[in-house]
Amino acid sequence: MTLSEGLTAQPADKLLRISDVLAKVPVGRASWWKGVKEGRFPTGIKLGPRTTCWRASDIDKLIASL
């Protein structure tokens, strides 16, 4: 089956770094990490030992719920 036979391509969800997340959510860095640890904020995706990203859709859902 090809794409033109009924399947549609889903756009990839953009990944946001911590600075991008904090630009959208008005909290400090330490407060963000505390909220992640407590489960109030979405957990990130580990890309490396010191690199964490979040799906843009998860951050948008968080903002909508506030």
C-alpha positions in Angstrom: 0.0 0.0 0.0 1.4 3.4 -0.9 0.7 6.7 0.8 -1.7 7.7 -1.9 -3.8 4.7 -1.3 -5.3 5.9 2.0 -2.5 6.2 4.5 -1.6 9.7 5.6 1.8 10.7 7.0 1.7 11.9 10.6 3.9 14.9 11.3 6.7 14.2 13.8 6.2 15.8 17.2 8.7 18.5 17.8 11.1 18.0 20.7 11.7 21.0 23.0 14.7 21.5 25.2 14.4 22.9 28.7 15.0 26.5 27.6 12.1 26.1 25.1 9.8 24.6 27.7 10.6 27.4 30.2 9.9 30.0 27.6 6.3 28.6 27.3 5.7 27.6 31.0 6.3 30.5 33.4 8.3 28.6 36.1 11.9 28.5 37.1 14.3 25.7 36.2 14.4 24.2 39.7 10.6 24.4 40.0 10.2 22.7 36.6 12.4 19.8 37.7 10.7 19.5 41.0 7.3 19.4 39.2 8.6 16.6 36.9 9.8 14.6 40.0 6.5 15.1 41.7 4.5 14.2 38.6 2.9 17.6 38.1 4.8 18.1 34.8 5.4 15.6 32.0 8.5 13.5 32.1 11.0 14.1 29.4 12.8 12.0 26.9 16.4 11.3 27.7 18.5 11.8 24.6 21.8 11.5 26.4 23.3 11.6 29.9 22.8 15.4 30.1 20.1 16.0 27.5 16.4 15.8 28.1 13.6 16.9 25.7 9.9 17.1 25.9 7.3 16.5 23.2 5.7 19.8 22.2 2.3 18.2 22.3 2.8 17.2 26.0 3.7 20.8 26.8 0.7 22.1 24.9 -1.5 19.7 26.9 0.0 20.9 30.1 -0.6 24.6 29.2 -4.2 23.8 28.2 -4.8 22.1 31.6 -3.5 25.0 33.7 
